[in-house]
Amino acid sequence: MNFLDINIMEEVNTKMVTSFLHARDKSILAFNRAELKNVKVNLENIIDENSEVTNNIQSSDQEDKSIRVYLRLKGGVPYEDLYQIDGDCLTCKVPEGSYSTRNLRYGESITRTYGFTKIFGPDVTQIDIFNNIVKARLLGFINGRNSTLFTYGASGSGKTFTIVGTPEEPGLIPRALEYIFRTLPDLDDKPKVKPLSNGTTQELDANLLRIEKYNKSAVLNATLIDKTVHVKTYRQMQERLSSEPVAEIVDIPNVSVSIWVSFAEIYNENIHDLLVSHPKGKQRPKLALGNSNDQIYIKNLTSVNVSNGLEAYQIQQFGIHNLRYASTAINSHSSRSHSIFTIQLVQTSDISDDVHISSFHFCDLAGSERMKKTMNMGDRLKESNNINTSLLVLGRCIENIKCLQQLKDKRLIPFRESKLTQLFKRALLGYENIEMIVNINPSRDMFDETHHALNFSAIAKEIIVEEQPKKTLKRKNRFSERMEHKEEVDNKETEKLKYMVCELYNEIEQMKHDHEKEIEDEKTYVSNLYKKYYEDKLKRLEAEKAAEIEMLHEKYQLELEKYTDDSVINISSSSNECNSPCTDHKAERKSSMKIQIDKLKEDDLLMKNELEEMKKKVKKFSLENVKLQEECAMWRQEYMEKDALLKDAQSLHADLQEELGDLKKELKALRAQYISIVEEKDRTDQRLTFMYQNSYRDSYDSDEEGNTISHTQNQSTFSQSCIKDEDKKFY
Ligand SMILES: Nc1ncnc2c1ncn2[C@@H]1O[C@H](COP(=O)(O)OP(=O)(O)OP(=O)(O)O)[C@@H](O)[C@H]1O
C-alpha cells in the first residue's frame, strides 16, 4: 500500500459514520450474487480495495469464476419447434437440411444442449436485461472497477436492439447512463483532470478546460444531429426511466467526480473516432493502437466530458449517426462494424493528488453472417469478410485461452490478428470483469448462424475470470519524469492541434455555408438579369403594339373623317332623299366603324394601364437588383477575407505539425542520448572493475616480491588514473 492509500484509508475511517452509499434497490443485487446486508459504503471506497461492497462483490464473483455468458432470444419469432429452454440450458434440435446435418445418415438427428449463466426468452423486456446483467456491474464501476460487455450474434439477431434499443424501449447504454447520472450526486462541471486513452490523466488548466468545452459543444451543436428531436426523444425516454429505482449516494466528501464518454468503431480493420465530424465524401481519419504497460489503447480517441443524461444521449446519438450501417439481405439496417462505447468515471481526491478511473465498455459486435445468405457483393463482401475474420480471430483467441487456462496447453493466442482482440486482450484473458450477451434469432432459416453463435458461447463460458487488483504506480526516475513531461507536452500539442483542426473545420463549414449563400445570390442575380431581359423585350413589343394601335387609330380616324365629310356632302346634295339604300349602307358602316374605334380606344387605354403597371414593376425590380448586387459584392469580399483566414490557419496548422514533428525528433534524440549514456556508463563501470582487479593483482604480486608499495596506495593511484582517463574520454 502506498502513501496515498494510507491517507485515503484514514479519511474513510474518520468519515465512515456520516458518509455512505446505500444500495437502495434490492434488484441491483438480484442476479447471481448473495444479498448484501446493511450495505453502507463510503464513496471513497471506490478507491479502497478493501471496502465492504468491493469485497462482497469480489467474493460473490468468486462463486462463479467463468465468464458470464447470457443468451437472449429475439422476440416475435416462434422458437418452440427447434429450441427448448430448461432453466439455464437451451436444447436445440438440428433441423434437416442445415449445415450441421451434412454428415448424418438418413433418419439420424442431433440435439445439442448449451448451458448459460442465464437465458432470457423472447418475452423478456429491456429493463429485465438491464437489471439482471448491467445494474450490479454499474455498482462495481462506481466502486472503481472496469467492466466490458459484448453482444455477439448473427446479423439481425438483436445485438444493437439490446445495447442501444429504441426511444420506446431504451437499451443498455442509455439505461446505464441514466442510472449513473441519477445515482451520482452533482458532477464537477469543471473537471480537474481528463482521462487519456493511454490510461494516464491530464491536468486541465483554464485553457484546456475551454478547449474541452468547445469540443463538447462542437459535438452537441453539430449540424448533422437534429438537436430538438433528440432533446424531445431524450425527455420522453427519461420520463419512462424515471420510475426505475437507482442506488443512492448520500455524500461524497473530498472527492470530485466527472464522467467522460468515447465512441469508436472498427470498420474493415480500421479504427475510427465516432465523436469527430468529418466532411462528407472525405476519407475518415484512421486511429492507431498504442501500448502502455501492456494495456492496448486507441491513440488520440476523443473523450468528451458529460454533465448530464441529455448531453450523454446527444453524444451517443452523434456517434450512432457516424456509424457504418448498410442494408443486407438479413437486416435492412445492419451495423457493418464493431462499435465500442466507453463510459469513464474519474474520481479526483480534493485532498491529495490521487485520481481513480474506471471504465465501462459496451461493445456491439458486427453481425456474423454467411456470404451466401447475405448476397453481398463488392464493398459489402469485403466488409463481410473482415467482420467474419475478426469474429473468427475472437473465437480462436477464446478457444486458445480456454485451452491455456484449463489444459495448461501453451498455445499461441492470436490477439494480434485483429484490432478487436488486441483492444480487449486483458478482458478476454479474464483480468477484468467481462459479460457476454449472445443474441439469437430462433427462426428456422437462421439455424446455422444461431448454431455457430451457440458453439462460440459454449467455449466463451469456460474462460476463467480472475480480476486483477489495480496496479500500483511505479516509482519515477529522472528519465521517466522527463519522458512523461515530454509526453505531456506532446499531449498538449495534440490537444492544441485538435482544437485548431476543430476551428478549421468550423471555419470550412461556415465558408461552405457562405459559399452556398453566394451561389443562391448569384442565382437570384442571373434570374433577375433574365427577368430584366424579358421585361425589356415585353416593353419593346408593347411599344411596337402601341405604335401600331396608334397608327390604326389614326387611319380609322382619317377614314371616319372622310366618310363623315362624304355623308355631309351626300346629305346636302340629295336634300330630301334621306332614306335611300346608299345612305343606309353608309350609316351602317359608320356606326360599325365607330364601334371598332371605341373598342380600339378601350384596348389602347388598357394597354396604357398595363404599360404603366409594367413600368412600376420594372422600376421595383431594378431597385431590388441594385440591392442584391451590393449584397453580392459584400459576400464576395467576406468570402475572400475568410479564405485568407483559412489559409493563415492552415499554414499555422502546418507550422504546428512541423513543431510537433521536431519535438518528437528531439524526444527520439534524447532517448538515443540516454541509451548511449547508459551504455557508456556500463562500459566505464566494466573498465574500472577490470582495472581495479588488475591493480589489486599487481599490488599483491609486488608484495610477494618484497616491494614497499602499499596495497591501498597502489589501488587509489590506479583508480585515480583510471577515472582521469574515463573523465577525459567522457568529456
Ligand atoms: N427482442 C426484440 N424485440 C423486438 N424487436 C427486436 C428484438 N430484437 C431485435 N429486434 C428488431 O430486429 C431488428 C434487427 O435487430 P438489430 O438491428 O438489433 O440486429 P443486429 O443483431 O444488431 O444486426 P446487425 O448485426 O446486422 O447490425 C431491429 O428492427 C430490431 O428492432
Ligand as a Chemical Component Dictionary entry (heavy atoms), coordinates in Angstrom:
data_LIG
# 
_chem_comp.id                   LIG 
_chem_comp.type                 NON-POLYMER 
_chem_comp.pdbx_formal_charge   0 
_chem_comp.three_letter_code    LIG 
# 
loop_
_chem_comp_atom.comp_id 
_chem_comp_atom.atom_id 
_chem_comp_atom.alt_atom_id 
_chem_comp_atom.type_symbol 
_chem_comp_atom.charge 
_chem_comp_atom.model_Cartn_x 
_chem_comp_atom.model_Cartn_y 
_chem_comp_atom.model_Cartn_z 
_chem_comp_atom.pdbx_ordinal 
LIG N1  N1  N 0 -36.069 -8.552 -28.558 1  
LIG C1  C1  C 0 -36.531 -7.831 -29.583 2  
LIG N2  N2  N 0 -37.752 -7.297 -29.525 3  
LIG C2  C2  C 0 -38.242 -6.553 -30.526 4  
LIG N3  N3  N 0 -37.563 -6.262 -31.665 5  
LIG C3  C3  C 0 -36.350 -6.773 -31.791 6  
LIG C4  C4  C 0 -35.748 -7.564 -30.757 7  
LIG N4  N4  N 0 -34.515 -7.902 -31.149 8  
LIG C5  C5  C 0 -34.340 -7.343 -32.364 9  
LIG N5  N5  N 0 -35.436 -6.674 -32.752 10 
LIG C6  C6  C 0 -35.619 -5.949 -34.029 11 
LIG O1  O1  O 0 -34.965 -6.704 -35.058 12 
LIG C7  C7  C 0 -34.302 -5.849 -35.989 13 
LIG C8  C8  C 0 -32.828 -6.243 -36.116 14 
LIG O2  O2  O 0 -32.239 -6.093 -34.842 15 
LIG P1  P1  P 0 -30.790 -5.449 -34.637 16 
LIG O3  O3  O 0 -30.548 -4.350 -35.613 17 
LIG O4  O4  O 0 -30.662 -5.151 -33.206 18 
LIG O5  O5  O 0 -29.898 -6.680 -35.065 19 
LIG P2  P2  P 0 -28.306 -6.811 -35.000 20 
LIG O6  O6  O 0 -28.020 -8.119 -34.389 21 
LIG O7  O7  O 0 -27.702 -5.617 -34.357 22 
LIG O8  O8  O 0 -27.976 -6.874 -36.542 23 
LIG P3  P3  P 0 -26.608 -6.455 -37.307 24 
LIG O9  O9  O 0 -25.520 -7.271 -36.766 25 
LIG O10 O10 O 0 -26.904 -6.789 -38.744 26 
LIG O11 O11 O 0 -26.463 -4.988 -37.078 27 
LIG C9  C9  C 0 -34.491 -4.436 -35.478 28 
LIG O12 O12 O 0 -35.527 -3.840 -36.191 29 
LIG C10 C10 C 0 -34.886 -4.599 -34.027 30 
LIG O13 O13 O 0 -35.724 -3.547 -33.581 31 
# 
loop_
_chem_comp_bond.comp_id 
_chem_comp_bond.atom_id_1 
_chem_comp_bond.atom_id_2 
_chem_comp_bond.value_order 
_chem_comp_bond.pdbx_ordinal 
LIG N1  C1  SING 1  
LIG C1  N2  SING 2  
LIG C1  C4  DOUB 3  
LIG N2  C2  DOUB 4  
LIG C2  N3  SING 5  
LIG N3  C3  DOUB 6  
LIG C3  C4  SING 7  
LIG C3  N5  SING 8  
LIG C4  N4  SING 9  
LIG N4  C5  DOUB 10 
LIG C5  N5  SING 11 
LIG N5  C6  SING 12 
LIG C6  O1  SING 13 
LIG C6  C10 SING 14 
LIG O1  C7  SING 15 
LIG C7  C8  SING 16 
LIG C7  C9  SING 17 
LIG C8  O2  SING 18 
LIG O2  P1  SING 19 
LIG P1  O3  DOUB 20 
LIG P1  O4  SING 21 
LIG P1  O5  SING 22 
LIG O5  P2  SING 23 
LIG P2  O6  DOUB 24 
LIG P2  O7  SING 25 
LIG P2  O8  SING 26 
LIG O8  P3  SING 27 
LIG P3  O9  DOUB 28 
LIG P3  O10 SING 29 
LIG P3  O11 SING 30 
LIG C9  O12 SING 31 
LIG C9  C10 SING 32 
LIG C10 O13 SING 33 
# 
